[in-house]
Amino acid sequence: MDLDEKYKKLQNILREMGGVVIGFSGGVDSTFLLKVAADVLHEKALGLIAVSNSFPERELMKAKKLGEQIGARIRVVQTEEHSNPQYINNPVNRCYFCRTELFGKMAGVAEEEGITFLADGANIDDISDYRPGEKAREKYSVRSPLREAGLRKDEIRALSRRLGLPTYNKSSLACLASRIPYGSRITPEKLRMIDLAENYLTDLGFNTVRVRHYDTTARIELDTHEFSKMMDETIRKKIVRKLKEIGYIYVTLDLEGFRSGSMNEVLINEDGRLTVKQQ
């Protein structure tokens, strides 16, 4: 099936749904899905932005603006995953508790709106990564139209560019809690430090940034082609000074570079269950 056929299949899937509430973060996948849904379903397509301490503040502003640009209806809800001790303890299936909270809020909004279906922006490529949130999807019967249409990430980027979406070349998004090692409690202070550090690096012009939080140590992940910029003496000193002001004692650069889901590298399968590798 070529790209045009997949695009038509996506449109048909959405048309058959008749109405949908989409979890909208302003990332590549959810922006594309919401744009197509809004074009096909008009007022029966709704993008829901979930706000919590784990969602970067700058991304909230961008997502709201994107919704306006693509002509989609948007609602913002506050999620309460941080009131759940199971989430706060940051187990390997942390995303299940976060997604359960999100999909529960989406289901409530869908009922208010008289809309039958819930959807997320998962695509074919997402199947290969560890995603405990899949069980939450099943619990709430959340559909993934991009996956159903057989779309890969690179195809979604290509179609996004064709539609004139500014997100076609945007870096992958992930919640701030994904920067904290499994088993280390999630706190508002840790999330604030991560957000401030990543905002500063982004303001310096770095494109893809992750600040992995190890208590007093910040492990910075960047695309490897940006290493030379990081090693500029003036910029390096600015970064060290700023991150120490934020609260870190040690500032490190991961020489392997950015890779999505790097915190999952510590997971091993032990007797049929995932657990954190002993350090």
ABEGO torsion letter per residue (X at the ends): XBAAAAAAAAAAAAAAAGBBBBBBAGBAAAAAAAAAAAAAAEAABBBBBBBBAABBAAAAAAAAAAAAAAGBBBBBBBBAAAABAAAAAGBAAAAAAAAAAAAAAAAAAAAAAGBABBBBABBAAAAABBBAAAAAAAAAGBBBAAAAAGBBAAAAAAAAAAAGBAAAABBBBBBAAAABBBGBBBBAAAAAAAAAAAAAAAAAGBABBBBBBBGABBBBBBBAAAAAAAABAAAAAAAAAAAAAAGBABBBBBAAEBBBGAAAAABBBBGGBBBBBBX
